[in-house]
Amino acid sequence: MAVDNPRVRWVVIGLVVLLLVPLVVMLGMMAMGAMSSGGMMSQMGGMMGGGSIAGMMSPAAMVLCVAWLALVAAALVFLIILLARSPKPPAARDKAA
């Protein structure tokens, strides 16, 4: 693993988790908005005096955004798993001569 120092590894894991939280929240908001026919995005567009924000984006673009968000969240979870795995103890590592 590129990060051998345990303290630095846990700091990196913490930062990646902090990046993951807003992505999961946005993914949840988009999923709830899709189920409630526009949801908060259309309400916010109405409050700002403009049209619906969700109305400006085609359904295909919305699906691509959700898919991209899900892929990025999955990649961050995979990175957390890779970083959190405990490495072999130094004595058990293979040493190249």
N, C-alpha and C positions, 0 to 999 in steps of 0.2 A: 504494500500500500504506500502511496505517496506521502501520507502523513503518519510518521512513526511516533511523534510526541502525543501522548494520550490527551493532554490538556488542549492542544491545538485541534486535535480530531474532534473533541466534544464541542469546541467553539464552532467549528465548521458545521457540525451536525445541527447545532442550535440555530445557526444562520440559515441553513437550508430549510429547517422546520419553519422558521419565521417567514421564509419565502413561500412555503407551501400553504400556510394558513390562508392568506388572501386569495390564492387561486382556488382553494376548495370552497371558500365562502362565495366567490364570484360564480363558480360552477353551480353551487346550490341556488343562488339567486336567479341565474339564468334558467335553471330547471324549473323552479317555482314560477317564474315569469311565463315560461312556455305553457305551463299547466293552467295558468289563470288568465289566458288570452292577453298577453302584453304586460300585465302586472305593474310593477313599480316603474319600469322604463317608460311606459306610456303615461303614467301619472306624472312623472318628473318632466316629461316633454310638455304636458299640458300646463304645469305650473310655470314653466319658463316662457310661456307665451307662444311657443312654436308647435309644430305638429308632433306626432308621436315619433320618438326616437326609434322604437322598434319597427315602425312603419317604413322608415327609410332603409332598413336592411332587409334584403330578400331572405326568404326562409332558407335557401341554400347557403347563403353567407352566414346565417345564424348557426346552422348545423356545422359548418366548417369552423366557426369560432369555438363552439362547444367541443368539437373533436380536438382542436388544437389545445384548448385549455386542459382537456382530459389527458392528452399525451404529455404535456409539460408536467402536470401533476404526477403522472405515473413515473416519469423520468426522475423527478425529485424524490419520490418515495424509493425508487430503486437506488438512487445515490445515497439516501439515508441508510438503507439496508447495507449497502457496500461499506459505508464508513463505520457503521455501528458493529459490524462483525468483529469479533475479537481476533486479532492476528495470532499467529503461532508465537510461543515464547521464543526469545532470542536464541536459546540453547538448541531448540528443535529446528531452527531454520536450516535449509540446505545451503551449504557454503561452497561456492565455486572456487576451485583452486587456482 
